[in-house]
Amino acid sequence: MEKKIPYKIYLTEEEIPKQWYNVRADMKNKPAPLLNPATHQPMTFDELRPVFCDELVKQELDDNTAFFDIPEEIYNFYKMYRPSPLIRAYCLEEKLQTPAKIYYKFEGNNTSGSHKLNSAIAQAYYAKKQGLKGVTTETGAGQWGTALSMACSYFDLDCKVFMVKVSYEQKPFRREVMRTYGASVTPSPSDTTKVGRKILEKFPGTTGSLGCAISEAVEVATEHEGYRYVLGSVLNQVLLHQSVIGLEAKAALDKYNITPDIIIGCAGGGSNLGGLISPFMGEKLRGEKDYDIVAVEPASCPSFTRGKFAYDFCDTGMVCPLAKMYTLGSGFIPSANHAGGLRFHGMSSTLSQLYHDGYMRAVAVEQTSVFEAAQQFARVEGILPAPESSHAIRVAIDEALKCKETGEEKTILFGLTGTGYFDMVAYQKFNDGVMSDYIPTDEELAKSISELPKID
Ligand SMILES: *Cc1c(COP(=O)(O)O)cnc(C)c1O
């Protein structure tokens, strides 16, 4: 007999997953390895150690272990804000008059306001366990820096954040949250690093990019005793930690025997989407079940839909290892799209391989249509979504409207990665009708893609 599905499906504290799941273990075609930019050989444990914490390097390089135990200290922190709710969007379904059943996993239920805390706390924990003094990182819109500053203060670690200059100036409140948690925040590019000074010389007056800020953070980590660099997305280790999202979502759905037909997530560097889909993708890879898995990216930074699958630098300063991924070229600086968390030029190499092998598809959406969806969602579901998350809402609504036409009762699951309280300037532009939809031209993309490193 079918049980009545509640608005919110909560798991108990004991049902928070005790292990992370590594989807790479079930991939026949493993993601291509990180390469040393000088030798073009795969990066070894010893080469990565000066940059990342030892335990995280092990996770990064491990394509075979399916499950990693979540250490007790991290588990205890998770208990403060997890399990996150899985919500049945009854009100949105009603508003759309769709026969589709819509569910979303809401990760905005913590002070940092996004899923990024799931990996921040893990990365801070391993740094502490290794006896380090602190970590360095970059932040674009500020969500990752906020999450990391919370995690570092919990474990009493120093946290140095390089914040893309334009966000530093436009989002003073994000900056102050980070400082409240004890992080030091430097606008990037800055004159405090060699690479920052070089970038400033070449592009005076630049308002910065994620790629520049990464280069600065890596430099500081490698040149200061007792520091390592941490990254909030893109890397395999981050996808591993974010698998807690998908494992919880699946456990909640399983309680009511619900099987999603479509799984949708926004994709910046790929961590929330990778985390949300991982247990479902595992089933798909093992041939047990099939799902329609959709990555949604901004039309202004279309890595999957218009990028090239090739080795590229992760940063503008070209100091980081090379990753094989769908990329627009590390020289690509996206226009001032308001979904700051989706402005990275590349994409997780795990998701890139899965996309390349046909296990998922991708859709690019324009900014104003994203905010239309955000507004519609906020008005009926109550939650004020982050612009990044609203990319997934856009496509979830579009799929639900297709069901309305065809009469299909599909079950849709999407990731609602965070809240938009710090994005009110973007909402203001939308409300005032002055938001623009910038889409890069083929020539622009061809130019940055032509500058990809040549690897044979
Ligand atoms: C950072 C961020 C994203 C995008 O990052 P992924 O690594 O692609 O998940 C999406 N939503 C929110 C709210 C974010 O902060």
The ligand as an ORCA input file, in Angstrom:
! r2SCAN-3c Opt
* xyz 0 1
  C      29.403     26.927     -4.974
  C      27.973     26.739     -5.162
  C      27.466     26.006     -6.252
  C      28.315     25.443     -7.351
  O      29.388     24.651     -6.985
  P      29.466     23.105     -7.349
  O      30.811     22.695     -6.916
  O      29.256     22.979     -8.816
  O      28.427     22.442     -6.582
  C      26.098     25.828     -6.332
  N      25.267     26.343     -5.431
  C      25.708     27.059     -4.374
  C      24.723     27.622     -3.416
  C      27.080     27.271     -4.207
  O      27.513     27.967     -3.162
*
